[in-house]
Amino acid sequence: MDFFNTHISSKAIKLATQVLKSGWISEGKMVKEFEIQLNQKLGLANPVALNSGTSALHLALVLAGVGPGDDVIIPAQTFVATGLVVLMQRAKPVFADIDPTTGNI
């Protein structure tokens, strides 16, 4: 049973196929063009395309200067990567308490 249908345009399929056939699935011309478009259309300064949310969280901690001995408050209800990237920086994940009714801190 389908709960929803995702529309994928023929253009998106063509572009994805081009990328897969190129062998450049984590770098290359299309990634650079995507970063340029993020800069031009959204005004982002030095945007960087990453391969995953985990990589994005890790980069955010690096850029924020998080390091050994730092406490990083993270949600108690989260994906495991949220805590793992804190540990990768040799920092300490501190799980925030949540209200069991709302799920908020």
RASULHU-V573058 format. One record per residue. N is the residue number from 0. RES is the residue in three letters. SS is DSSP state (H for helix, E for strand, - for the rest). D_LAST is the distance of its C-alpha to the last C-alpha in Angstrom with 1 decimal. Layout:
# RASULHU-V573058
[[N RES SS D_LAST] [N RES SS D_LAST]]
This chain:
# RASULHU-V573058
[[0 MET - 35.9] [1 ASP - 34.3] [2 PHE - 31.1] [3 PHE - 31.6] [4 ASN - 34.0] [5 THR - 33.2] [6 HIS - 35.9] [7 ILE - 37.0] [8 SER - 39.8] [9 SER H 43.0] [10 LYS H 42.5] [11 ALA H 39.2] [12 ILE H 41.0] [13 LYS H 43.9] [14 LEU H 41.8] [15 ALA H 39.8] [16 THR H 43.2] [17 GLN H 44.6] [18 VAL H 41.7] [19 LEU H 42.1] [20 LYS H 45.9] [21 SER H 45.7] [22 GLY - 44.0] [23 TRP - 41.6] [24 ILE - 38.3] [25 SER - 36.1] [26 GLU - 38.2] [27 GLY - 41.1] [28 LYS H 42.4] [29 MET H 39.9] [30 VAL H 36.8] [31 LYS H 38.4] [32 GLU H 39.2] [33 PHE H 35.6] [34 GLU H 34.4] [35 ILE H 37.2] [36 GLN H 36.2] [37 LEU H 32.6] [38 ASN H 34.0] [39 GLN H 36.6] [40 LYS H 34.9] [41 LEU H 31.4] [42 GLY - 32.4] [43 LEU - 30.2] [44 ALA - 31.6] [45 ASN - 32.5] [46 PRO - 30.5] [47 VAL - 30.5] [48 ALA - 30.4] [49 LEU - 29.0] [50 ASN - 29.5] [51 SER - 26.0] [52 GLY H 22.3] [53 THR H 22.4] [54 SER H 25.1] [55 ALA H 23.1] [56 LEU H 20.1] [57 HIS H 22.7] [58 LEU H 24.6] [59 ALA H 21.6] [60 LEU H 21.1] [61 VAL H 24.8] [62 LEU H 25.1] [63 ALA - 22.3] [64 GLY - 24.4] [65 VAL - 22.0] [66 GLY - 24.3] [67 PRO - 25.3] [68 GLY - 23.4] [69 ASP - 20.4] [70 ASP E 16.9] [71 VAL E 14.7] [72 ILE E 10.9] [73 ILE E 10.2] [74 PRO E 7.9] [75 ALA - 9.1] [76 GLN - 10.4] [77 THR - 12.8] [78 PHE - 16.5] [79 VAL H 18.3] [80 ALA H 19.5] [81 THR H 16.2] [82 GLY H 16.8] [83 LEU H 20.6] [84 VAL H 20.9] [85 VAL H 19.3] [86 LEU H 21.9] [87 MET H 24.6] [88 GLN - 24.2] [89 ARG - 24.6] [90 ALA - 21.2] [91 LYS E 18.7] [92 PRO E 15.5] [93 VAL E 12.7] [94 PHE E 10.2] [95 ALA E 6.6] [96 ASP - 5.9] [97 ILE - 4.5] [98 ASP - 6.1] [99 PRO - 9.4] [100 THR - 10.6] [101 THR - 8.5] [102 GLY - 6.8] [103 ASN - 3.8] [104 ILE - 0.0]]
